[in-house]
Every structure is written in C-alpha cells, then in structure tokens.
C-alpha cells in the first residue's frame, strides 16, 4: 500500500482513487477495530467514515513515518477514544454483530459449534478492559506485530507483550469457567 502513496505523490493517482483503494483494502479492518472499542456496529461504521474522511483531508500531510495501515489504525483509535469520552454512550444498548467466517468443508454440527465458540470468544474479548482488548484486536485480528502496536499506542514493546500475556490469561480464565459450568 505504500506504493499507493508513491503513485499518488507522483500524480499517477488522484485523492479519490487513493481513498477508494484504501477503503477497499482496510474498510472492514477499520470497522472491526472501531467496533472493538465502541461495541455498536452503526457507530463503528460512522467512525470508519470519519476515519476515511480525515484520511482524505490529511493524506497530503502524511509523512510516511509509519505504514498507511498503522496511520489509519491510529486515526481510528483516536476517533474511538473521542467517542468514548463523549458521555452519550451510557444511554445506548450494545449488541454483538455477526461477523461471517470463511466457509469450510465441515459438517453442519461442527460449523455451528465453531461459530458458537467464535461468537463466545468474541464476546469475551469485548468484555476485556480496553487496554487489553485493543492489544488483542490489533495483534490477532489486525495481525500487527508487537513493535507496530507499540508504535501505534505509544507504549514500550515490553508493555505490549505484558498486556497481551495478561489478556490471554484473562481470556483463558473466561474459557475455563465456561467449560466448568
């Protein structure tokens, strides 16, 4: 995607074409990241639109010190944190969206079990405190390295690894309680 930025700077692409490619490449990831913070699909979609609008307006000032993906993730996290600070969220009832998994050649029973486990794990991830939830989402769902996450969140890499370990431990406890019940 950084070649996309180079093509834009060399005037081979206009802003609209860059934005379209970025939305196609990262739109779903940005929405999922936003959802992991706000726990409201409609609001996550609104935040995604705000992220791409800001990207469109600020693409000329992007210095390239990080990848476009990292930059978009940072904008998303900031927009989500702004939303969470706003206070109106207290009056909204949250529901989990259903994210479709890729089709596999397994029995219907196995598919239902796997989907139920996925939904339950997603629910557990969303119950984590925000500092643990964001590193789990960024590492496992956005597939960012601990180094990239540390740059994105302005934290030391050791802090990111610690948060990942603690988040996994909490998730493991949730999972064990589920199996004991």
Buried (B, 14 or more C-beta within 10 A) or exposed (E): EEEBBEBBBEEEBEEEEBBEBBBEBBBEBBBBBBBBBBBBBEBBBBBBBBBBEBBBEEBEEBEEEBBBBBBBBBBBBEBBBEBEEEEEBEEEEEEEBEBEEEEEEEEEEEBEEEEEEEBEBBEBBBEBEEEBBBBBBBBEBBEBEBEBBBBBBEBEBEBBBEBBEBBBEBBEEBBEEEEEE
